[in-house]
Amino acid sequence: MKIAAVQMVSSPSVERNLQRAAELVAEAARAGAGLVGLPEYFCLMGERDADKLEHAEADGSGPIQAALSEMALEHGVWLIGGTMPMRIDGRTDRATNTNLVFDPKGRRVARYDKIHLFRFDDGERRYDEAATLEAGTTPAAFDMDGLRVGLSVCYDLRFPELYRVLSATPCDLLSVPSAFTYPTGQAHWELLLRARAVENQCYVMAPAQGGRHLNGRRTWGHTMIVSPWGEVLGEHAEGEGVVVAELDRARIAQVRAQLPALTHRKL
């Protein structure tokens, strides 16, 4: 089946971002994709980090969740909805960074709350997700017509133990919606994506934020789909766009047969 990873340059306007996401999902569907992935915070790149708290939605209700469901249903695609802020009961100072998945009938089939929260300080730029977010605790995967898809988000990419847990039952695809910073992306993005694909012998799909945002932040972009052999099957460097590639079940089986590393694990 064809899979598509969407790259965006999201703004502080939720309405504008939802419109652009809908247009890009439609483009991916026209290209034949049966699964489409949006990037981290596709719905909001605020002027302030705390802006996400104002737009956080209750689980199961809100305009962002409704829009994701409608996109999936309208185009008959599986939709991995990037991430969005979700409320925590009884809290106003924290939200979760949540990845929701919808099936072609618009039904929600999975939820994953980002486990690893990013912190970075190079003396010039400082960012700490834990200032406004609560970390998730539970890995998540879902079944898509017999394919197992493991969920992760951005900074999770640096923690291979998460993917080993997800692959206790081997995944066919790992999803990594992201908003990598420019300096960390330039140094490590492709390296880490290809490593996760090779060590887990599966496809990796990484929709990204990619460009200069209205809040002044610059994200790395380079949305990418990687094969189980570590080959980059498609890439979009900067600006909005869609990357489409074929997910071939036979290729997964071939790689695992010729180099059965997953069966050789000792720990």
C-alpha positions in Angstrom: 0.0 0.0 0.0 1.0 3.6 -0.4 1.8 5.7 2.6 2.2 9.5 2.8 4.0 11.8 5.2 2.9 15.4 5.3 5.3 18.3 5.9 3.9 21.6 7.3 5.1 25.0 8.5 2.4 25.5 11.0 1.4 28.9 12.4 -0.3 30.3 15.6 -3.7 30.0 13.9 -5.4 26.7 14.6 -8.0 27.5 11.9 -5.4 28.1 9.2 -3.4 25.0 10.2 -6.5 22.8 10.1 -7.3 24.1 6.6 -3.8 23.5 5.3 -3.7 20.0 6.9 -7.0 19.1 5.2 -5.6 20.3 1.8 -2.4 18.3 2.2 -4.2 15.2 3.3 -6.4 15.5 0.2 -3.3 15.8 -1.9 -1.9 12.6 -0.3 -5.2 10.8 -0.9 -5.2 11.9 -4.6 -1.7 10.4 -4.9 -3.2 7.0 -3.8 -2.1 6.9 -0.2 -4.1 4.6 2.1 -2.3 5.9 5.2 -1.4 9.6 5.8 0.7 11.0 8.7 0.7 14.7 9.9 3.6 16.3 11.8 4.0 17.1 15.5 1.9 20.1 16.4 0.4 20.3 12.9 -2.5 22.3 14.5 -0.5 24.9 16.4 3.0 26.5 16.5 2.1 29.3 19.0 3.7 32.6 19.7 4.4 31.3 23.3 4.9 27.8 24.4 2.0 28.2 26.8 -0.4 28.8 23.9 -0.9 25.1 23.6 -2.6 25.1 27.0 -5.3 27.5 25.7 -6.0 25.1 22.8 -5.8 21.8 24.7 -8.9 19.7 24.2 -10.8 17.3 26.4 -10.4 13.7 25.3 -13.0 12.9 22.7 -14.2 16.4 22.1 -13.0 19.5 20.3 -12.5 21.1 16.9 -9.0 19.6 16.3 -10.2 16.0 17.0 -13.3 16.6 14.9 -11.2 17.8 12.0 -9.0 14.8 12.1 -11.9 12.4 12.1 -13.5 14.3 9.2 -10.3 14.2 7.1 -10.0 10.4 7.6 -13.6 9.8 6.7 -13.8 12.2 3.7 -10.8 10.6 2.0 -11.2 7.0 3.3 -7.6 6.9 4.7 -6.0 5.8 7.9 -4.8 9.1 9.5 -2.0 9.4 12.0 -2.9 12.9 13.3 0.5 14.4 14.2 0.2 15.7 17.7 -2.2 18.0 19.5 -2.4 19.3 23.1 -4.9 17.3 25.3 -6.2 18.4 28.7 -5.3 16.5 31.9 -8.2 16.3 34.3 -7.8 18.7 37.1 -4.8 20.5 35.6 -4.5 23.9 33.9 -0.7 24.2 33.9 0.1 21.1 31.9 -1.2 19.2 28.9 -0.1 16.0 27.1 1.4 16.0 23.6 -0.9 13.5 22.1 -0.9 11.5 18.8 -4.3 10.3 17.7 -5.1 7.8 14.9 -8.3 7.5 12.9 -9.5 4.8 10.6 -11.1 5.3 7.1 -14.5 5.5 8.8 -13.3 8.4 11.0 -13.2 6.3 14.1 -10.4 6.8 16.6 -8.4 3.6 17.0 -5.3 4.7 19.0 -3.9 7.3 21.3 -0.3 7.8 22.3 1.0 10.5 24.7 4.6 11.4 24.0 6.8 9.8 26.6 10.1 11.5 26.2 10.0 15.3 26.7 12.6 17.4 24.8 15.1 19.7 26.6 17.8 21.6 24.8 20.2 24.4 25.7 23.2 25.3 23.6 23.8 28.6 25.3 21.9 30.6 22.6 18.6 28.6 22.4 16.8 27.0 25.2 13.7 24.8 25.1 12.0 22.6 27.8 8.8 20.8 27.0 8.3 19.8 30.6 7.5 23.4 31.4 4.0 22.9 29.9 3.7 19.2 29.2 3.2 16.0 31.2 5.0 13.0 29.9 3.0 9.9 28.8 3.9 6.5 30.2 2.5 3.9 27.9 3.8 2.8 24.4 1.1 2.4 21.8 0.6 0.6 18.5 -2.4 -0.3 16.3 -3.4 -2.8 13.6 -4.0 -1.5 10.1 -5.4 -4.2 7.9 -2.9 -6.8 9.2 0.0 -4.3 9.5 1.3 -3.4 12.9 2.1 0.3 13.3 4.1 1.6 16.2 3.6 5.2 17.5 6.2 7.6 18.6 6.8 11.4 18.6 9.9 13.5 17.8 12.3 13.3 20.7 11.2 9.6 21.3 13.4 8.9 18.2 16.5 9.1 20.5 15.4 6.2 22.7 15.8 2.9 20.9 14.4 1.0 24.0 10.9 2.4 23.2 11.0 0.9 19.7 12.2 -2.4 21.1 9.2 -2.5 23.4 6.9 -1.6 20.4 8.6 -4.4 18.4 8.1 -7.1 21.0 5.6 -8.1 18.3 7.5 -6.8 15.2 6.1 -3.6 13.7 5.8 -3.2 10.0 5.8 0.6 10.2 7.0 3.1 12.8 5.5 6.5 12.8 7.6 9.5 14.0 5.7 12.9 13.6 8.2 15.5 14.6 9.2 19.2 14.9 12.9 18.8 15.2 14.9 21.9 15.8 17.2 23.0 13.0 20.5 22.3 14.7 19.5 18.9 16.1 17.8 17.9 12.9 20.8 18.9 10.8 23.1 16.7 13.0 21.0 13.7 13.8 17.6 13.4 12.0 18.4 11.2 9.0 20.9 9.2 11.0 18.4 8.3 13.7 15.5 7.5 11.3 17.6 5.2 9.3 18.9 3.5 12.4 15.4 2.8 13.7 14.4 1.3 10.4 17.5 -0.9 10.2 17.5 -2.2 13.7 13.7 -2.9 13.7 13.6 -4.1 10.1 10.6 -2.1 9.2 9.4 1.0 7.4 9.7 4.4 9.2 7.5 7.3 8.3 8.5 10.7 9.7 6.2 13.7 8.9 7.9 16.9 10.0 7.5 20.6 10.6 9.9 22.2 8.1 10.7 25.9 7.7 10.6 29.3 9.4 7.5 29.7 11.5 5.7 33.0 12.3 6.9 32.7 16.0 10.5 32.9 14.8 11.3 29.2 15.3 13.0 27.3 12.5 12.3 23.6 12.2 14.5 21.1 10.3 11.9 19.5 8.0 13.3 16.8 5.7 10.1 14.7 6.0 11.2 11.2 5.2 10.1 7.6 4.5 12.7 4.9 5.1 12.7 1.3 4.0 13.5 -1.7 6.3 17.0 -1.8 4.7 17.6 1.8 5.6 17.0 3.3 2.2 15.5 6.8 2.0 12.5 6.2 -0.3 11.3 9.8 -0.3 12.2 13.2 1.3 10.9 16.7 1.3 13.5 19.2 2.6 11.8 22.4 3.4 8.3 24.0 3.1 5.0 22.3 2.9 4.7 19.2 0.9 3.8 15.5 0.8 6.1 12.5 0.5 4.6 9.3 -0.8 6.2 5.8 -0.9 5.1 2.2 -1.2 5.0 0.0 1.9 5.7 -3.5 0.6 5.0 -6.4 2.9 7.2 -8.7 0.7 10.1 -6.4 1.2 9.8 -6.6 5.0 9.7 -10.3 4.8 12.7 -10.4 2.5 14.8 -8.3 4.8 13.9 -10.3 7.9 14.6 -13.6 6.1 18.0 -12.7 4.6 19.2 -11.1 7.9 17.0 -12.5 10.7 18.4 -10.1 13.4 15.1 -9.8 15.2 15.2 -13.5 16.0 18.9 -13.3 17.2 18.1 -10.9 20.1 19.5 -12.1 23.5 18.4 -9.3 25.8 
